[in-house]
Amino acid sequence: MSHPMLHAARDAVLQPPAVPPETWQATAAAPGGAQSAPRPSAANRTAPVQTEGCAAVEASLTAEGVVAGAGIAGIAGAAGPARRGPPDPLAADGSRAALPDIDAPERRTVLHVDIDAFFAAIEQRRDPRLQGRPVIVGAGVIASCSYEARAFGLRAGMPLSEARRLCPQAVILDGHAQVYRCFAEEIFARCRAIAPEVEAYLDEAYCDLSGTERLHGGLIEKVRELKLGILEATGLSVTCGIGPNRMLAKLIGKTVKPDGLARIGAAEADAFLRDRPIEQLAGVGHAHAKTLRSMNLRTIGELRALSAEVLVALFGANGRLLYERCCGRDTAAVDEREIPRSISRETSFHRDTADPAEIDGMLEYLVGRACRTARELGIKPRTVAVRLRYSDGEGCERARGLGQPSDADPVVLALALDLLRRQFTRRVALHHLGVTLSSFVRCEGEQGALFDEPEAGRRAALFRAFDGVRRAYGHGVLVSGRALQLRGRLEEDRHGFVLRTPSLTK
């Protein structure tokens, strides 16, 4: 902490300027229990809380210098770039700086859809005997757990050994990746039916609803209809948050989980964020939180005592993002990525193993699954990464570029095996293995080499034929090469080998 800005930051934190005590709280009932959601104080103009079918919070607040419903400066509008942001929210005398109307951008509306207890809820849906019981899906660590399990203090990422100690009666399952993917695609397809842009991840999606309110005749009712349709089609509940940007939409949704619906406007952002724990701010992980708490910064509001320059000095480029977010601004657009950033396939072994045949066979199987996904998307990776985790918890990862972008299994596998050999050097059994493809180019835009290998065309036709057979009869109908070593060791279905908590990264 030798930087002069950091000394100044510490002084500012120890003696923060006074902030007018504006707090707002309200409780809205949601299916599955009461949920707490923020609401303006009685001194401000407030819309009624709607609790029909799920918790919905709608409010508008006229704060000092803020026009109700005008949005937050700095957020990119639906049809234009981000505008110039406002000054620091705290002036020298401790009062809140006014936000000039001229800087207010066009209004944005983002919907965040979060599938409640995704893996565990699907397992309860598939087996009615698990309803009401604590269910864990995971291998080594918890990938997902039901709300009954969370009542015992269980959470995602917790080692199964600790989970068994806290909840001995929990039902622990390995998981079924292909089943989960089908449920997710059904839910995200319903989101795309109401939103022009949908950015989907494993168990959540961001939907850009900017400019659609007149079309839908009221967003709250349309989102409530979406929730009901998802429940009827899949049996799963989702929590929805509506806000002027991605960050606020996700945060307001967390206040009404599970099966909730809440909406926050730009004018409520300041009061909503001020007293929330620093860990809830997007981009603040365990390491950042530890650093900030060591500086006596416990809430998002207290983080505003630091300038953007100080946060950049502390955390690099991420510091400027934290500064914008603690002020309620998030300019990230909802982008339905046609080309994913990466395609990852990984799994834990059913039993920790050091058998080279089993490890090589699993790597070939994972490479085949990843390459098939790339071919279906019409893209080719330029970079391959292999990730290991030993039985004692130590892990490593190494990546390297291909000479030419390729989606052919043998080309990618040759590099992946070389990366595996260079990393698997300890005399310890492996617990986890994964492969990641990235840096994609479109197939039609690839510049080929001057002298392509003679069999390249025949090989491409062969794998296209393989993909067609697997689409018709299931991936497990064709197993070749080193992956044959897994026959008899792993359970199989029409989708292929049944792996433990496999990655569903697109």
HELIX and SHEET records of a PDB file:
HELIX    1   1 PRO A    4  LEU A   14  1                                  11    
HELIX    2   2 ASP A  101  ASP A  103  5                                   3    
HELIX    3   3 PHE A  118  ARG A  126  1                                   9    
HELIX    4   4 PRO A  128  LEU A  130  5                                   3    
HELIX    5   5 TYR A  147  ARG A  150  1                                   4    
HELIX    6   6 LEU A  160  LEU A  166  1                                   7    
HELIX    7   7 ALA A  177  ARG A  192  1                                  16    
HELIX    8   8 GLU A  213  HIS A  216  1                                   4    
HELIX    9   9 LEU A  219  THR A  234  1                                  16    
HELIX   10  10 ARG A  246  LYS A  254  1                                   9    
HELIX   11  11 ALA A  266  GLU A  268  5                                   3    
HELIX   12  12 ALA A  269  ARG A  274  1                                   6    
HELIX   13  13 ILE A  278  GLN A  280  5                                   3    
HELIX   14  14 HIS A  286  SER A  294  1                                   9    
HELIX   15  15 ILE A  300  LEU A  303  1                                   4    
HELIX   16  16 ALA A  308  PHE A  315  1                                   8    
HELIX   17  17 ALA A  317  CYS A  326  1                                  10    
HELIX   18  18 PRO A  356  LEU A  377  1                                  22    
HELIX   19  19 ASP A  409  GLN A  423  1                                  15    
HELIX   20  20 CYS A  443  GLY A  445  5                                   3    
HELIX   21  21 ALA A  456  TYR A  473  1                                  18    
HELIX   22  22 HIS A  475  VAL A  477  5                                   3    
HELIX   23  23 GLY A  481  LEU A  486  5                                   6    
SHEET    1   A 2 ALA A  26  ALA A  30  0                                        
SHEET    2   A 2 GLY A  33  ALA A  37 -1                                        
SHEET    1   B 5 GLU A 197  ALA A 200  0                                        
SHEET    2   B 5 GLU A 204  ASP A 208 -1                                        
SHEET    3   B 5 VAL A 110  ILE A 115 -1                                        
SHEET    4   B 5 VAL A 238  GLY A 243 -1                                        
SHEET    5   B 5 LEU A 261  ARG A 263  1                                        
SHEET    1   C 3 ILE A 142  CYS A 145  0                                        
SHEET    2   C 3 VAL A 135  GLY A 138 -1                                        
SHEET    3   C 3 VAL A 171  LEU A 173  1                                        
SHEET    1   D 4 SER A 342  THR A 353  0                                        
SHEET    2   D 4 LEU A 430  ARG A 442 -1                                        
SHEET    3   D 4 ILE A 379  TYR A 390 -1                                        
SHEET    4   D 4 GLY A 395  GLY A 401 -1                                        
SHEET    1   E 2 GLU A 492  ASP A 493  0                                        
SHEET    2   E 2 GLY A 496  PHE A 497 -1                                        
END                                                                             
